[in-house]
Amino acid sequence: MKQWLENLALIAATFWIGGLWVVGIVAYELFKLIPEAQLAGNIAGQLFKMMAYVGMATSIFLLIQRVYQFGTNALKQSFFWLVVLMLVLILISHLGINPLLEKFKLDAMPKDVMESVFADRFTTWHGVSSIAYLLECFLGVFAILKIR
């Protein structure tokens, strides 16, 4: 049973981390392919939201699997803490920063947020969100290297 769970954890982590990188690349390309930035942003936002849900579910599974497999020794593993840190980044972005960005968009209506008085704040928080996402991607690479 433990071998089966370990293999499932490896597959889940690979799916999650690979998905993070793919969505990041696709989001970047969307802004080059779609002339209307607002539409590209909305599509990218949905992709990031989907990856947040995948990340939450996968990270919780990975943490539970580690504790099941190693008991309290899981707390001594760098993999465990990398996944915890990635989960914290997801929660900060998904529950903190993204609602703030959505509020700026709604407050700017009917204008585009980048044509409103909220443009500077939106840009700043969007940058913070982007840095958190990139950090999550790079932490994911280290997590994959530490999973076994």
C-alpha positions in Angstrom: 0.0 0.0 0.0 2.8 2.4 0.9 4.6 1.8 -2.5 1.3 2.5 -4.3 0.8 5.8 -2.4 4.4 6.8 -3.0 4.0 6.3 -6.7 0.7 8.2 -6.7 2.4 11.0 -4.8 5.1 11.1 -7.5 2.5 11.3 -10.3 0.4 13.9 -8.5 3.4 16.1 -7.7 4.6 15.8 -11.3 1.2 16.7 -12.7 0.9 19.7 -10.3 4.4 21.1 -10.9 4.3 20.5 -14.6 0.9 22.2 -14.7 2.3 25.2 -12.9 5.0 25.6 -15.6 2.7 25.0 -18.5 0.0 27.5 -17.3 2.7 30.1 -16.7 4.0 29.6 -20.3 0.5 29.6 -21.8 -0.5 32.7 -19.9 2.6 34.5 -21.2 1.8 33.4 -24.8 -1.9 34.5 -24.5 -0.8 38.1 -24.2 1.2 37.8 -27.4 -1.6 35.9 -29.3 -4.7 37.8 -28.2 -4.6 41.5 -29.0 -7.2 42.5 -26.3 -5.2 42.4 -23.0 -8.4 42.2 -20.9 -9.6 39.0 -22.6 -6.1 37.5 -22.4 -6.0 38.4 -18.7 -9.4 36.9 -18.0 -8.4 33.6 -19.7 -5.1 33.5 -17.9 -6.9 34.3 -14.6 -9.1 31.2 -15.1 -6.1 29.0 -15.8 -4.3 30.3 -12.6 -7.5 29.7 -10.6 -7.7 26.1 -11.9 -4.1 25.6 -11.0 -4.7 27.0 -7.5 -7.4 24.3 -6.9 -5.1 21.6 -8.3 -2.3 22.9 -6.1 -4.4 23.0 -2.9 -5.8 19.5 -3.5 -2.4 18.0 -4.5 -0.4 19.7 -1.7 -2.9 18.5 0.9 -2.7 14.9 -0.5 1.1 15.1 -0.5 1.3 16.3 3.1 -1.1 13.6 4.3 0.8 10.9 2.3 4.1 12.0 3.8 2.8 11.9 7.4 1.1 8.5 6.7 4.3 7.1 5.2 6.9 8.6 7.6 4.9 9.7 10.7 6.4 12.6 12.5 9.7 12.1 10.6 7.9 13.8 7.7 8.4 17.0 9.6 12.1 16.6 9.2 12.0 16.4 5.4 12.7 19.3 3.2 10.1 18.0 0.7 7.4 18.3 3.4 8.3 22.0 4.1 8.6 22.9 0.4 5.1 21.6 -0.1 3.9 23.6 3.0 5.5 26.7 1.6 4.0 26.2 -1.8 0.6 25.7 -0.2 1.0 28.9 1.8 1.9 30.8 -1.4 -1.2 29.4 -3.1 -3.5 30.4 -0.2 -2.0 33.9 0.0 -2.4 34.4 -3.8 -5.8 32.8 -4.2 -7.5 34.0 -1.0 -5.6 37.3 -0.5 -4.1 38.9 -3.6 -6.6 37.6 -6.3 -9.7 38.9 -4.6 -7.9 42.3 -4.3 -7.2 42.3 -8.0 -10.8 41.4 -8.7 -12.0 44.3 -6.5 -9.8 46.7 -8.4 -11.3 45.5 -11.7 -14.9 45.8 -10.4 -14.2 49.3 -8.9 -12.8 50.4 -12.3 -15.9 49.4 -14.2 -17.0 50.3 -16.8 -13.4 51.2 -17.7 -10.6 48.7 -18.0 -8.6 48.6 -14.8 -5.5 49.8 -16.6 -7.3 52.9 -17.7 -8.6 53.8 -14.2 -7.2 55.3 -11.0 -6.6 51.8 -9.8 -4.0 51.0 -12.4 -0.9 51.6 -10.2 -2.3 49.5 -7.3 -3.4 46.8 -9.7 0.0 46.7 -11.3 1.8 46.5 -8.0 -0.4 43.7 -6.6 -0.3 41.8 -10.0 3.5 42.0 -9.7 3.4 40.5 -6.2 1.1 37.8 -7.4 3.5 37.0 -10.4 6.5 36.8 -8.1 4.6 34.5 -5.8 3.7 32.3 -8.7 7.2 32.1 -10.0 8.5 31.3 -6.6 6.0 28.5 -6.4 7.2 27.2 -9.8 10.8 27.1 -8.7 10.0 25.6 -5.3 8.1 23.0 -7.2 11.3 22.0 -9.1 13.1 21.6 -5.8 10.2 19.6 -4.4 10.3 17.2 -7.4 14.1 16.7 -6.8 13.4 16.0 -3.1 10.4 13.7 -3.4 12.3 10.4 -3.2 
